């Protein structure tokens, strides 16, 4: 047991580009139930770019989808929210200081005043009127310097720059843009705000029917990734009431990947995202993180932080991580072999009554083979790539060199083994490549030392793998109809064509895949509640290459897929869900889903829940879910089952006080191996919220089935939190403590964090002090 305290003092001075310095003040609003309006005025006409963060019942809302801020008018448009009487909305933003909106310096004289004493010559013939160019453009910005000193470790200095431009070029044509330079910050976002811009340069021009932008832009067409894809390039849109077209050309910094792992007891991080050669730097802001099926929010004072240059994630005190924690990360690893390129074009339309709508889109994303990042390829390497097709292109990694670090040993088999003897003492210089866990012959010991351990026992081989330039073309069509009678019916049809090697013409026609989703939704209002029936069928061919997340988090756990299951056949899913309120106080929900991989695996999931609202501040809810599965392949076969029971109770005895309790019992069995295995757990979670304070208690017990049931864990966990503000002074604190009783040992953990902030707009000074402790 040891303590690792770390104290930091953060000085932030924002300097106005013209005359003075400034620091913006953070504003936090909390609205409950009927207090949530469709239009929320904030008392300031502008806010700092992308400083707004909104939560509805602790769920992060998406800007431009769930809400938007109307600059110049000074209000949040919340008309898209469907907030109930028991919902809580938390609004956080940085209002633009009033002095920024003032005008400084001597105003430019009007055109008429410049010539008021000048007599114009008479004009013969038809009279003409020539309009002069007029514009109304504002430029605002701030420069900040940040110095951080710690009781342990080294001090840090960084700077940032923010410039925004907005206004009208002429009647009906508006311009907006921004320049943002965050400098070098390994954690990217240690300040208490959302990270939406990093070294950003953007310029956008819009008119009634045309919109064009250039620089660092966001392309968003991915339903499960509302933040969009950050790229550097240009795009334009032409839109009219009945139709629209769009196009874009850009250079992304990476391509979509997904990685999952389990946590470790008593270890909050850092966790490496990716294995082997896929453990690369992460494109800043590209990640989306789920913990046990719940989406997390990045930030030092929120759920997690990311060290983008090393590709590592660390979880904060908000969530204690253990070996039962399921983590899924969608991210874009930094491109290392070739520069990336992306081209997209599409359009769509709808009838005047909006009953029928359609859209088409073509997108090509991949490597630019003419711009390798590691230098030009040699003629011999190009020849190897051209002959490889979709196969792995490789060459020997051993070169004779009297100043090398390896000796070559040939035994009687004969096998060639390279032995590390030290730099300058060998006869070969050897390069090794990672080929996968258990697929190589060598292991890496550090400092260019690779040790031979035998075929199938290592992760590396003495070869150089030539990176082939890849490219994928995507085709997408959406058709739909929407009216009061049938509700909404939508078809989402996609196809992908993946070229694994742009240097070769071989094997170019065997990597095409199809994906489609047909969905029908019918909604109605009954007893002041929204009822619905949803039907969905989805088919994904195994050769379809996705560029975004298609499955919800915890998809494998939901359908009881075997651990490490690899899709080798086409996937088909069917889903049916419905909700109805027979009386005003009762809401009933039911669902049924199937998953099948041809003759390899199939699973069926069904569930039912009921919600009883006895009063405005008193709610009961209970549910049940069952899963049955069958696995049949050449290695494993068997059946599995899951039964889950849940119950919840919540009440609000006072306007700012809420108490919730939850109980869950989960029993899982499977015979995917020779012996029947399984787990079962009971979990009780109690939570008390009052104003800025919260207290949580969790009791968790787990049994393991391996021949017979046996107790493996008994865990108690307590968490307390508090956040308050008095004028310019504010603090937030989180303390978590747990004690674990296992079959063979006992353990306790303590984790705490305290942040103290002083923010004065009068002196334009911001001071942040943080203290963290762990045992």
Residue pairs with C-beta under 8 A, 6 or more apart in sequence:
1 775
2 775
3 773
3 774
3 775
4 152
4 772
4 773
4 774
5 151
5 152
5 771
5 772
5 773
6 150
6 151
6 152
6 153
6 770
6 771
6 772
7 150
7 151
7 769
7 770
7 771
8 148
8 149
8 150
8 768
8 769
8 770
9 148
9 149
9 767
9 768
9 769
10 146
10 147
10 148
10 191
10 766
10 767
10 768
10 769
11 145
11 146
11 147
11 765
11 766
11 767
12 23
12 144
12 145
12 146
12 191
12 766
12 768
13 21
13 23
13 144
13 145
13 764
13 765
13 766
14 21
14 22
14 23
14 24
14 142
14 143
14 144
14 764
15 21
15 22
15 142
15 143
15 144
15 145
16 22
16 99
16 100
16 141
16 142
16 143
17 141
17 142
17 143
17 163
18 104
18 105
19 104
20 99
21 764
22 97
22 99
22 100
22 142
22 761
22 764
23 759
23 760
23 761
23 764
23 765
23 766
24 48
24 51
24 94
24 95
24 96
24 97
24 761
25 94
25 95
25 97
25 759
25 761
26 92
26 93
26 94
26 192
26 759
27 42
27 91
27 92
27 93
27 94
27 95
28 90
28 91
28 92
28 725
29 40
29 42
29 90
29 91
29 92
30 88
30 89
30 90
30 91
31 37
31 40
31 88
31 89
31 91
32 87
32 88
32 89
32 655
33 83
33 84
33 85
33 86
33 87
34 85
36 78
36 81
36 83
36 87
36 89
37 78
38 77
38 78
38 79
38 81
39 75
39 76
39 77
39 78
39 79
40 75
40 76
40 78
40 91
41 74
41 75
42 74
42 75
42 76
42 93
42 95
43 74
43 95
44 74
44 95
44 96
44 98
45 71
45 72
45 73
45 74
45 96
45 101
46 71
46 72
46 74
46 95
46 96
46 100
46 101
47 69
47 71
47 93
47 94
47 95
47 96
48 93
48 94
48 95
48 96
48 162
49 162
49 164
49 178
49 180
49 197
50 63
50 194
50 196
50 197
51 93
51 94
51 193
51 194
52 63
52 69
52 76
52 91
52 92
52 93
52 94
53 60
53 92
53 93
53 193
53 194
54 60
54 61
54 63
54 66
54 67
54 76
54 89
54 90
54 91
54 92
55 61
55 89
55 90
56 66
56 81
56 83
56 87
56 88
56 89
56 90
57 87
57 88
60 295
60 297
61 67
61 81
62 226
62 227
63 69
65 80
65 226
66 80
66 81
67 76
67 77
67 78
67 80
67 81
68 76
68 77
69 75
69 76
69 77
69 93
70 76
70 77
71 166
76 91
78 89
81 89
82 530
83 89
85 616
86 616
86 617
86 619
86 652
94 193
96 140
97 761
100 140
111 132
133 170
134 170
135 167
135 168
135 169
135 170
136 167
136 168
137 165
137 166
137 167
137 168
137 169
137 175
138 165
138 166
138 167
139 163
139 164
139 165
140 163
140 164
141 161
141 162
141 163
141 164
141 179
142 161
142 162
143 159
143 160
143 161
143 162
144 159
144 160
144 161
144 162
145 157
145 158
145 159
146 156
146 157
146 158
146 159
146 160
147 155
147 156
147 157
148 155
148 156
148 157
148 158
149 155
158 182
158 183
158 184
158 185
159 181
159 183
160 180
160 181
160 182
160 183
161 179
161 180
161 181
162 178
162 179
162 180
163 178
163 179
163 180
164 176
164 177
164 178
165 175
165 176
165 177
165 178
165 203
166 174
166 175
166 176
166 177
167 174
167 175
167 176
168 174
168 175
169 175
169 205
172 207
172 208
173 205
173 206
173 207
174 205
174 206
174 207
175 203
175 204
175 205
175 206
176 203
176 204
176 206
177 201
177 202
177 203
177 204
177 215
178 197
178 200
178 201
178 202
179 200
179 201
179 202
180 197
180 198
180 199
180 200
180 201
181 199
182 188
182 197
182 198
182 199
186 307
186 308
186 309
186 310
187 300
187 305
187 306
187 307
188 195
188 198
188 284
188 285
188 306
188 308
189 195
189 298
189 299
189 300
189 305
189 306
190 300
190 305
191 300
192 299
192 300
192 301
192 302
192 755
192 757
192 768
193 299
194 297
194 298
194 299
195 284
195 285
195 298
195 299
196 285
197 216
198 284
198 285
199 216
200 215
200 216
201 215
201 216
202 213
202 214
202 215
202 216
202 217
203 213
203 214
203 215
204 211
204 212
204 213
205 211
205 212
205 213
206 212
209 238
209 239
209 240
210 236
210 237
210 238
210 239
211 236
211 237
211 239
212 234
212 235
212 236
212 237
213 234
213 235
213 236
214 233
214 234
214 235
215 232
215 234
216 230
216 231
216 232
217 230
217 231
217 232
217 233
217 234
217 235
217 248
217 250
218 227
218 228
218 229
218 230
218 231
219 228
219 229
219 231
219 235
219 248
219 250
219 342
219 344
220 226
220 227
220 228
220 229
221 361
221 476
222 228
222 229
222 547
222 548
222 549
223 548
224 548
224 549
224 550
224 552
225 288
225 330
225 548
225 549
227 285
227 288
229 252
229 286
229 332
230 252
230 253
230 283
230 285
230 286
231 248
231 250
231 251
231 252
231 253
231 342
232 250
232 251
232 252
232 253
233 248
233 249
233 250
233 251
233 342
234 248
234 249
234 250
235 246
235 247
235 248
235 249
235 250
236 246
236 247
236 248
237 244
237 245
237 246
238 244
238 245
238 246
241 352
242 349
242 350
242 351
242 352
243 347
243 348
243 349
243 350
244 347
244 348
244 349
245 345
245 346
245 347
246 344
246 345
246 346
246 347
247 344
247 345
247 346
248 342
248 343
248 344
248 345
249 342
249 343
249 344
250 341
250 342
251 339
251 340
251 341
251 342
252 283
252 332
252 335
252 340
252 341
252 342
252 365
253 283
253 286
253 332
253 334
253 335
253 340
254 282
254 283
254 286
254 331
254 332
254 333
254 334
254 335
254 340
255 332
255 333
255 335
255 340
255 365
255 366
255 547
256 330
256 331
256 332
256 546
256 547
256 548
257 274
257 278
257 330
257 331
257 332
257 333
258 328
258 329
258 330
258 331
258 549
259 273
259 274
259 275
259 278
259 328
259 329
259 331
260 326
260 327
260 328
260 329
261 271
261 327
262 323
262 324
262 325
262 326
262 327
263 271
263 321
263 322
263 323
263 324
263 325
263 326
263 327
264 321
264 322
264 323
265 322
265 323
265 740
265 747
266 322
266 747
266 749
267 321
268 314
268 315
268 316
268 317
268 320
268 321
268 751
268 774
269 304
269 312
269 313
269 314
269 315
269 321
270 307
270 310
270 312
270 313
270 314
271 312
271 313
271 314
271 327
272 279
272 310
272 311
272 312
273 279
273 282
273 287
273 311
273 312
273 313
273 329
273 331
274 280
274 311
274 333
275 437
276 434
276 436
276 437
276 459
277 433
277 434
278 333
279 311
280 311
280 333
280 334
280 336
281 308
281 309
281 310
281 311
281 333
281 334
282 306
282 308
282 311
282 331
282 332
282 333
282 334
283 308
283 331
283 332
283 333
283 334
284 308
286 331
286 332
287 298
287 306
287 313
287 329
287 330
287 331
287 332
288 295
288 329
288 330
288 331
288 549
289 295
289 296
289 298
289 303
289 304
289 313
289 327
289 328
289 329
290 296
290 326
290 327
290 328
290 329
290 553
290 554
291 303
291 315
291 319
291 321
291 325
291 326
291 327
292 325
292 326
292 554
293 326
293 552
293 553
293 554
293 557
294 553
295 553
296 302
296 303
296 304
296 319
297 303
298 304
298 305
298 306
299 305
300 316
300 770
301 316
301 732
301 755
302 316
302 318
303 315
303 316
303 318
303 319
304 313
304 314
304 315
304 316
304 319
305 313
305 314
305 316
306 312
306 313
306 314
307 313
307 314
311 333
313 327
313 329
315 321
316 734
316 753
317 734
317 735
317 736
317 751
317 752
317 753
317 772
318 734
319 325
320 717
320 719
320 736
320 738
320 749
320 751
321 327
324 702
326 554
326 557
328 553
328 554
330 548
330 549
335 367
335 373
336 373
336 374
337 367
337 372
337 373
337 374
337 467
337 469
338 367
338 368
338 369
338 371
338 372
338 373
338 467
338 469
339 367
339 368
339 371
339 373
340 365
340 366
340 367
340 368
341 364
341 365
341 366
341 367
341 368
342 363
342 364
342 365
343 363
343 364
343 365
344 361
344 362
344 363
344 364
345 361
345 362
346 359
346 360
346 361
346 362
346 363
346 476
347 359
347 360
348 357
348 358
348 359
348 360
348 478
349 357
349 358
349 359
350 356
350 357
350 358
351 357
354 482
355 481
355 482
355 483
356 480
356 481
357 478
357 479
357 480
357 481
357 482
358 477
358 478
358 479
358 480
359 476
359 477
359 478
360 476
360 477
360 478
361 474
361 475
361 476
361 477
362 473
362 474
362 475
362 476
363 473
363 474
363 476
363 547
364 471
364 472
364 473
364 474
365 471
365 472
365 474
365 547
366 469
366 470
366 471
366 472
366 499
366 502
367 469
367 470
367 471
367 502
368 469
369 469
369 502
369 503
372 467
372 469
374 467
377 385
377 466
380 395
381 393
381 395
381 466
382 503
384 393
384 394
384 395
384 466
385 393
385 466
385 468
385 501
385 503
385 504
386 503
386 504
387 393
387 504
388 466
388 468
388 501
388 503
388 504
388 506
389 501
389 504
389 506
389 507
390 500
390 501
390 504
390 506
390 507
390 510
390 511
392 465
393 465
393 466
393 468
393 501
394 433
394 463
394 464
394 465
394 466
395 463
395 464
395 466
396 462
396 463
396 464
397 430
397 431
397 432
397 433
397 461
397 462
397 463
397 464
398 406
398 408
398 418
398 428
398 429
398 430
398 431
398 462
399 428
399 429
399 430
400 427
400 428
401 426
401 427
401 428
401 429
402 427
403 423
403 424
403 429
404 423
404 424
404 426
404 427
404 428
404 429
404 430
405 420
405 421
405 422
405 423
405 424
405 425
405 426
405 429
405 430
405 448
406 418
406 419
406 420
406 421
406 426
406 427
406 428
406 429
406 430
407 418
407 419
407 421
407 426
407 427
407 428
408 416
408 417
408 418
408 419
408 427
408 428
409 416
409 417
409 418
409 419
410 416
410 417
411 417
417 452
418 428
418 430
418 450
418 452
418 462
419 452
420 426
420 448
420 449
420 450
420 451
423 448
430 450
430 462
431 462
431 463
431 464
432 442
432 444
432 450
432 460
432 461
432 462
432 463
433 460
433 461
433 463
433 464
433 465
434 440
434 459
434 460
435 459
435 460
435 461
435 463
435 465
436 459
437 459
438 456
438 457
438 458
438 459
439 456
439 459
440 458
440 459
440 460
440 461
441 452
441 453
441 454
441 455
441 456
441 457
441 458
441 460
441 461
442 450
442 451
442 452
442 453
442 458
442 459
442 460
442 461
442 462
443 450
443 451
443 453
443 457
443 458
443 459
443 460
444 450
444 459
444 460
445 451
450 460
450 462
452 458
468 500
468 501
468 502
468 503
468 504
469 501
469 502
469 503
470 498
470 499
470 500
470 501
470 502
471 498
471 499
471 502
472 496
472 497
472 498
472 499
472 545
472 547
473 496
473 497
474 494
474 495
474 496
474 547
475 494
475 495
475 496
476 492
476 493
476 494
476 495
477 491
477 492
477 493
477 494
478 490
478 491
478 492
478 493
479 490
479 491
479 493
480 488
480 489
480 490
480 491
481 488
481 489
482 488
482 489
486 520
486 522
487 520
487 521
487 522
487 523
488 520
488 521
488 522
489 518
489 519
489 520
489 521
490 518
490 519
490 520
491 516
491 517
491 518
492 516
492 517
492 518
492 519
493 515
493 516
494 514
494 515
494 516
494 544
495 512
495 513
495 514
495 515
495 544
496 512
496 513
496 515
496 543
496 544
496 545
496 546
497 511
497 512
498 511
498 512
498 513
498 543
498 545
499 508
499 511
500 507
500 511
501 507
511 543
511 545
512 543
513 540
513 541
513 542
513 543
513 544
513 545
514 539
514 541
514 544
515 538
515 539
515 540
515 541
515 544
515 546
515 550
516 538
516 539
517 536
517 537
517 538
517 539
518 536
518 537
518 538
519 534
519 535
519 536
519 537
520 534
520 535
520 536
521 532
521 533
521 534
521 535
522 532
522 533
522 534
523 530
523 531
523 532
524 530
524 531
524 532
525 531
526 580
526 581
527 581
527 582
527 583
527 584
528 581
528 584
529 579
529 581
529 584
529 587
530 579
531 578
531 579
531 580
531 581
532 577
532 578
532 579
533 576
533 577
533 578
534 575
534 576
534 577
534 578
535 575
535 576
536 573
536 574
536 575
536 576
537 572
537 573
537 574
537 575
538 571
538 572
538 573
538 574
538 575
539 570
539 571
539 572
540 550
540 570
540 571
540 572
541 570
542 567
542 568
542 569
542 570
542 571
552 558
555 561
556 565
558 605
558 627
559 593
559 595
559 603
559 605
559 627
559 629
560 603
560 627
560 629
560 640
560 641
560 642
560 668
560 670
561 601
561 603
561 629
562 601
562 631
562 636
562 670
562 672
565 601
567 597
568 597
568 600
569 597
569 598
569 599
569 600
570 597
570 598
571 595
571 596
571 597
572 594
572 595
572 596
572 597
573 593
573 594
573 595
573 596
574 593
574 594
575 591
575 592
575 593
576 591
576 592
576 593
577 589
577 590
577 591
577 592
578 589
578 590
578 591
579 587
579 588
579 589
579 590
580 587
580 588
581 587
581 588
582 588
585 612
585 613
585 614
586 610
586 611
586 612
586 613
587 610
587 611
587 613
588 608
588 609
588 610
588 611
589 608
589 609
589 610
589 611
589 623
590 606
590 607
590 608
590 609
591 605
591 606
591 607
591 608
592 604
592 605
592 606
592 607
593 604
593 605
593 606
594 602
594 603
594 604
594 605
595 601
595 602
595 603
595 604
595 605
596 602
596 603
599 632
600 631
600 632
600 633
601 629
601 630
601 631
601 632
601 633
602 629
602 630
603 627
603 628
603 629
603 630
603 640
604 627
604 628
604 629
605 625
605 626
605 627
606 625
606 626
607 623
607 624
607 625
607 626
607 644
608 623
608 624
608 625
609 621
609 622
609 623
609 624
609 646
610 621
610 622
610 623
611 619
611 620
611 621
612 619
612 620
612 621
613 619
614 620
616 652
617 651
617 652
617 653
618 650
618 651
618 652
619 648
619 649
619 650
619 651
620 647
620 648
620 649
621 646
621 647
621 648
621 649
622 645
622 646
622 647
622 648
623 645
623 646
623 647
624 643
624 644
624 645
624 646
625 642
625 643
625 644
625 646
626 641
626 642
626 643
626 644
627 640
627 641
627 642
628 639
628 640
628 641
628 642
629 639
629 640
629 641
629 670
630 638
630 639
630 640
631 637
631 638
631 639
631 640
631 672
636 672
636 673
637 672
638 670
638 671
638 672
638 673
639 670
639 671
640 668
640 669
640 670
640 671
640 672
641 668
641 669
641 670
642 666
642 667
642 668
642 669
643 666
643 667
644 664
644 665
644 666
644 667
645 664
645 665
646 662
646 663
646 664
646 665
647 662
647 663
648 660
648 661
648 662
648 663
649 660
649 661
650 658
650 659
650 660
650 661
651 658
651 659
652 658
652 659
653 659
654 690
656 690
656 691
657 688
657 689
657 690
657 691
658 688
658 689
658 690
659 686
659 687
659 688
659 689
660 685
660 686
660 687
661 684
661 685
661 686
661 687
662 683
662 684
662 685
663 682
663 683
663 684
663 685
664 681
664 682
664 683
665 680
665 681
665 682
665 683
666 679
666 680
666 681
666 683
667 678
667 679
667 680
668 678
668 679
668 680
669 676
669 677
669 678
669 705
670 676
670 677
670 678
671 677
675 706
675 707
676 705
676 707
677 705
677 706
678 704
678 705
679 702
679 703
679 704
679 705
680 702
680 703
680 705
680 709
681 700
681 701
681 702
681 703
682 700
682 701
683 698
683 699
683 700
684 698
684 699
684 700
685 696
685 697
685 698
686 696
686 697
686 698
687 694
687 695
687 696
687 697
688 694
688 695
688 696
692 722
692 723
692 724
693 720
693 721
693 722
694 719
694 720
694 721
694 722
695 718
695 719
695 720
695 721
696 717
696 718
696 719
696 720
697 716
697 717
697 718
697 719
698 715
698 716
698 717
698 718
698 719
699 715
699 716
699 717
700 713
700 714
700 715
700 716
700 717
701 711
701 713
701 714
701 715
702 711
702 712
702 713
703 709
703 710
703 711
703 712
704 710
704 712
710 743
711 743
712 742
712 743
713 740
713 741
713 742
714 740
714 741
714 742
715 738
715 739
715 740
715 741
716 738
716 739
717 736
717 737
717 738
718 736
718 737
718 738
719 734
719 735
719 736
719 737
720 734
720 735
720 736
721 732
721 733
721 734
721 735
722 731
722 732
722 733
723 730
723 731
723 732
723 733
724 730
724 731
724 732
725 731
728 758
728 759
728 760
728 761
729 756
729 757
729 758
730 756
730 757
730 759
731 754
731 755
731 756
731 757
732 754
732 755
733 752
733 753
733 754
733 755
734 752
734 753
735 750
735 751
735 752
736 749
736 750
736 751
736 752
737 748
737 749
737 750
737 751
738 748
738 749
739 746
739 747
739 748
739 749
740 746
740 747
740 748
740 749
748 775
749 774
749 775
750 773
750 774
750 775
751 773
751 774
751 775
752 772
752 773
752 774
753 770
753 771
753 772
753 773
754 770
754 771
754 772
755 768
755 769
755 770
755 771
756 768
756 769
756 770
757 766
757 767
757 768
757 769
758 765
758 766
758 767
758 768
759 765
759 766
759 767
760 766
